Amino acid sequence: SHADGTVNFLGSVDALLSMQEGGMRVSAPGITMHTVDLVRHAAVPASLLAWAHSCHKANVACGNCRGCNKYFEVFSELGNAMD
């Protein structure tokens, strides 16, 4: 739901950098992947993923915002339990 996570945004940034910086290109091969599929493809181990957070309210996980809730959903969908 963020503009910077869309294919159109990526295309615009790629075109701008290509023009401005003499051919520099931007790509994001996983931009069309769902979060769970991307984590699986990248083979991120649960032990490392458990240290991550995507809190929208604080520098540590608040456990109650949209970012934290998505993190918990993804972690659970990957088959991991939150203790």
LUMFI-135436 format. One record per atom (N, C-alpha, C): atom name; x, y, z. Coordinates in nm, 3 decimals, m for minus. Layout:
[rec CA, [X, Y, Z]]
...
//
This chain:
[rec N, [0.081, m0.120, 0.000]]
[rec CA, [0.000, 0.000, 0.000]]
[rec C, [0.085, 0.127, 0.000]]
[rec N, [0.216, 0.112, m0.011]]
[rec CA, [0.304, 0.229, m0.021]]
[rec C, [0.341, 0.251, m0.167]]
[rec N, [0.340, 0.376, m0.211]]
[rec CA, [0.371, 0.407, m0.351]]
[rec C, [0.509, 0.354, m0.390]]
[rec N, [0.605, 0.359, m0.297]]
[rec CA, [0.740, 0.315, m0.332]]
[rec C, [0.754, 0.164, m0.342]]
[rec N, [0.645, 0.091, m0.322]]
[rec CA, [0.646, m0.053, m0.338]]
[rec C, [0.574, m0.099, m0.462]]
[rec N, [0.551, m0.007, m0.555]]
[rec CA, [0.476, m0.042, m0.676]]
[rec C, [0.568, m0.050, m0.798]]
[rec N, [0.523, m0.125, m0.894]]
[rec CA, [0.598, m0.138, m1.020]]
[rec C, [0.609, m0.002, m1.089]]
[rec N, [0.501, 0.078, m1.087]]
[rec CA, [0.504, 0.210, m1.150]]
[rec C, [0.608, 0.302, m1.087]]
[rec N, [0.616, 0.303, m0.954]]
[rec CA, [0.715, 0.385, m0.884]]
[rec C, [0.855, 0.341, m0.923]]
[rec N, [0.879, 0.211, m0.918]]
[rec CA, [1.010, 0.159, m0.954]]
[rec C, [1.047, 0.198, m1.097]]
[rec N, [0.952, 0.188, m1.188]]
[rec CA, [0.979, 0.228, m1.327]]
[rec C, [1.015, 0.374, m1.339]]
[rec N, [0.947, 0.458, m1.262]]
[rec CA, [0.976, 0.602, m1.264]]
[rec C, [1.114, 0.631, m1.209]]
[rec N, [1.151, 0.569, m1.098]]
[rec CA, [1.284, 0.589, m1.039]]
[rec C, [1.391, 0.537, m1.134]]
[rec N, [1.366, 0.423, m1.195]]
[rec CA, [1.461, 0.366, m1.291]]
[rec C, [1.483, 0.462, m1.408]]
[rec N, [1.374, 0.516, m1.462]]
[rec CA, [1.385, 0.608, m1.576]]
[rec C, [1.459, 0.736, m1.537]]
[rec N, [1.429, 0.789, m1.419]]
[rec CA, [1.495, 0.911, m1.373]]
[rec C, [1.644, 0.889, m1.354]]
[rec N, [1.682, 0.783, m1.286]]
[rec CA, [1.824, 0.757, m1.264]]
[rec C, [1.897, 0.727, m1.393]]
[rec N, [1.830, 0.657, m1.483]]
[rec CA, [1.892, 0.627, m1.611]]
[rec C, [1.923, 0.756, m1.688]]
[rec N, [1.831, 0.851, m1.684]]
[rec CA, [1.850, 0.977, m1.753]]
[rec C, [1.950, 1.066, m1.677]]
[rec N, [1.934, 1.077, m1.548]]
[rec CA, [2.016, 1.169, m1.467]]
[rec C, [2.159, 1.120, m1.447]]
[rec N, [2.176, 0.992, m1.427]]
[rec CA, [2.306, 0.939, m1.387]]
[rec C, [2.377, 0.861, m1.498]]
[rec N, [2.343, 0.888, m1.620]]
[rec CA, [2.416, 0.829, m1.732]]
[rec C, [2.400, 0.679, m1.747]]
[rec N, [2.281, 0.631, m1.731]]
[rec CA, [2.256, 0.490, m1.755]]
[rec C, [2.247, 0.404, m1.631]]
[rec N, [2.256, 0.463, m1.512]]
[rec CA, [2.237, 0.383, m1.390]]
[rec C, [2.095, 0.328, m1.391]]
[rec N, [2.081, 0.203, m1.354]]
[rec CA, [1.949, 0.139, m1.356]]
[rec C, [1.912, 0.088, m1.217]]
[rec N, [1.784, 0.080, m1.192]]
[rec CA, [1.731, 0.026, m1.067]]
[rec C, [1.642, m0.092, m1.102]]
[rec N, [1.659, m0.201, m1.030]]
[rec CA, [1.570, m0.315, m1.049]]
[rec C, [1.534, m0.372, m0.913]]
[rec N, [1.421, m0.434, m0.908]]
[rec CA, [1.374, m0.499, m0.785]]
[rec C, [1.305, m0.628, m0.827]]
[rec N, [1.382, m0.735, m0.843]]
[rec CA, [1.327, m0.860, m0.896]]
[rec C, [1.212, m0.917, m0.814]]
[rec N, [1.205, m0.882, m0.687]]
[rec CA, [1.099, m0.937, m0.603]]
[rec C, [0.979, m0.848, m0.586]]
[rec N, [0.969, m0.741, m0.663]]
[rec CA, [0.864, m0.642, m0.640]]
[rec C, [0.723, m0.699, m0.659]]
[rec N, [0.709, m0.799, m0.742]]
[rec CA, [0.575, m0.856, m0.764]]
[rec C, [0.547, m0.975, m0.673]]
[rec N, [0.643, m1.011, m0.589]]
[rec CA, [0.626, m1.127, m0.501]]
[rec C, [0.555, m1.087, m0.371]]
[rec N, [0.477, m1.179, m0.317]]
[rec CA, [0.419, m1.160, m0.185]]
[rec C, [0.530, m1.177, m0.082]]
[rec N, [0.514, m1.115, 0.032]]
[rec CA, [0.618, m1.115, 0.135]]
[rec C, [0.663, m1.256, 0.172]]
[rec N, [0.567, m1.345, 0.195]]
[rec CA, [0.602, m1.482, 0.235]]
[rec C, [0.683, m1.550, 0.126]]
[rec N, [0.643, m1.533, 0.001]]
[rec CA, [0.716, m1.594, m0.110]]
[rec C, [0.857, m1.537, m0.122]]
[rec N, [0.870, m1.407, m0.101]]
[rec CA, [1.001, m1.343, m0.108]]
[rec C, [1.094, m1.393, 0.003]]
[rec N, [1.041, m1.407, 0.123]]
[rec CA, [1.122, m1.458, 0.235]]
[rec C, [1.164, m1.602, 0.209]]
[rec N, [1.071, m1.681, 0.157]]
[rec CA, [1.105, m1.820, 0.123]]
[rec C, [1.212, m1.826, 0.014]]
[rec N, [1.194, m1.746, m0.090]]
[rec CA, [1.289, m1.744, m0.202]]
[rec C, [1.428, m1.701, m0.155]]
[rec N, [1.432, m1.604, m0.066]]
[rec CA, [1.560, m1.554, m0.015]]
[rec C, [1.620, m1.647, 0.090]]
[rec N, [1.543, m1.745, 0.133]]
[rec CA, [1.587, m1.844, 0.231]]
[rec C, [1.634, m1.778, 0.362]]
[rec N, [1.555, m1.681, 0.408]]
[rec CA, [1.587, m1.616, 0.534]]
[rec C, [1.552, m1.712, 0.647]]
[rec N, [1.649, m1.749, 0.730]]
[rec CA, [1.619, m1.843, 0.839]]
[rec C, [1.533, m1.778, 0.947]]
[rec N, [1.448, m1.857, 1.009]]
[rec CA, [1.360, m1.807, 1.115]]
[rec C, [1.440, m1.743, 1.228]]
[rec N, [1.558, m1.795, 1.256]]
[rec CA, [1.640, m1.739, 1.363]]
[rec C, [1.681, m1.595, 1.333]]
[rec N, [1.698, m1.561, 1.206]]
[rec CA, [1.732, m1.424, 1.167]]
[rec C, [1.606, m1.339, 1.155]]
[rec N, [1.502, m1.397, 1.098]]
[rec CA, [1.377, m1.325, 1.080]]
[rec C, [1.317, m1.285, 1.215]]
[rec N, [1.341, m1.364, 1.317]]
[rec CA, [1.287, m1.335, 1.449]]
[rec C, [1.344, m1.205, 1.506]]
[rec N, [1.459, m1.162, 1.459]]
[rec CA, [1.521, m1.039, 1.508]]
[rec C, [1.468, m0.914, 1.436]]
[rec N, [1.398, m0.935, 1.326]]
[rec CA, [1.350, m0.822, 1.246]]
[rec C, [1.219, m0.767, 1.301]]
[rec N, [1.188, m0.645, 1.261]]
[rec CA, [1.056, m0.589, 1.287]]
[rec C, [1.029, m0.478, 1.187]]
[rec N, [0.903, m0.445, 1.170]]
[rec CA, [0.863, m0.341, 1.075]]
[rec C, [0.766, m0.246, 1.141]]
[rec N, [0.799, m0.203, 1.261]]
[rec CA, [0.711, m0.117, 1.338]]
[rec C, [0.697, 0.020, 1.272]]
[rec N, [0.574, 0.069, 1.267]]
[rec CA, [0.546, 0.200, 1.210]]
[rec C, [0.542, 0.310, 1.317]]
[rec N, [0.556, 0.270, 1.444]]
[rec CA, [0.539, 0.367, 1.553]]
[rec C, [0.663, 0.389, 1.638]]
[rec N, [0.755, 0.295, 1.639]]
[rec CA, [0.867, 0.305, 1.732]]
[rec C, [0.992, 0.239, 1.675]]
[rec N, [1.103, 0.258, 1.744]]
[rec CA, [1.230, 0.195, 1.704]]
[rec C, [1.236, 0.049, 1.744]]
[rec N, [1.145, 0.007, 1.828]]
[rec CA, [1.131, m0.134, 1.865]]
[rec C, [0.988, m0.174, 1.834]]
[rec N, [0.964, m0.301, 1.818]]
[rec CA, [0.830, m0.347, 1.781]]
[rec C, [0.727, m0.314, 1.890]]
[rec N, [0.622, m0.240, 1.851]]
[rec CA, [0.516, m0.206, 1.946]]
[rec C, [0.420, m0.324, 1.960]]
[rec N, [0.414, m0.407, 1.856]]
[rec CA, [0.325, m0.523, 1.857]]
[rec C, [0.181, m0.493, 1.829]]
[rec N, [0.151, m0.368, 1.787]]
[rec CA, [0.011, m0.331, 1.771]]
[rec C, [m0.018, m0.245, 1.649]]
[rec N, [0.081, m0.218, 1.564]]
[rec CA, [0.056, m0.137, 1.446]]
[rec C, [0.045, m0.225, 1.322]]
[rec N, [0.015, m0.163, 1.209]]
[rec CA, [m0.001, m0.238, 1.084]]
[rec C, [0.127, m0.311, 1.045]]
[rec N, [0.244, m0.249, 1.065]]
[rec CA, [0.371, m0.313, 1.033]]
[rec C, [0.398, m0.434, 1.120]]
[rec N, [0.376, m0.419, 1.250]]
[rec CA, [0.396, m0.531, 1.342]]
[rec C, [0.298, m0.644, 1.313]]
[rec N, [0.172, m0.608, 1.286]]
[rec CA, [0.072, m0.712, 1.257]]
[rec C, [0.107, m0.789, 1.131]]
[rec N, [0.156, m0.721, 1.027]]
[rec CA, [0.197, m0.791, 0.905]]
[rec C, [0.315, m0.883, 0.935]]
[rec N, [0.410, m0.835, 1.013]]
[rec CA, [0.525, m0.917, 1.050]]
[rec C, [0.478, m1.046, 1.119]]
[rec N, [0.388, m1.032, 1.216]]
[rec CA, [0.338, m1.149, 1.289]]
[rec C, [0.266, m1.246, 1.195]]
[rec N, [0.187, m1.192, 1.101]]
[rec CA, [0.116, m1.276, 1.005]]
[rec C, [0.214, m1.353, 0.915]]
[rec N, [0.315, m1.283, 0.864]]
[rec CA, [0.414, m1.347, 0.776]]
[rec C, [0.492, m1.453, 0.853]]
[rec N, [0.536, m1.419, 0.973]]
[rec CA, [0.613, m1.513, 1.054]]
[rec C, [0.530, m1.639, 1.080]]
[rec N, [0.403, m1.620, 1.111]]
[rec CA, [0.313, m1.733, 1.136]]
[rec C, [0.289, m1.814, 1.008]]
[rec N, [0.265, m1.745, 0.896]]
[rec CA, [0.240, m1.815, 0.769]]
[rec C, [0.362, m1.897, 0.725]]
[rec N, [0.479, m1.854, 0.765]]
[rec CA, [0.601, m1.929, 0.734]]
[rec C, [0.614, m2.053, 0.822]]
[rec N, [0.523, m2.067, 0.918]]
[rec CA, [0.524, m2.186, 1.004]]
[rec C, [0.603, m2.169, 1.131]]
[rec N, [0.622, m2.046, 1.172]]
[rec CA, [0.697, m2.019, 1.294]]
[rec C, [0.602, m1.972, 1.403]]
[rec N, [0.633, m2.008, 1.525]]
[rec CA, [0.551, m1.967, 1.638]]
[rec C, [0.615, m1.849, 1.708]]
[rec N, [0.532, m1.757, 1.753]]
[rec CA, [0.580, m1.642, 1.829]]
[rec C, [0.563, m1.675, 1.977]]
[rec N, [0.672, m1.667, 2.052]]
[rec CA, [0.664, m1.693, 2.196]]
[rec C, [0.657, m1.564, 2.273]]
//
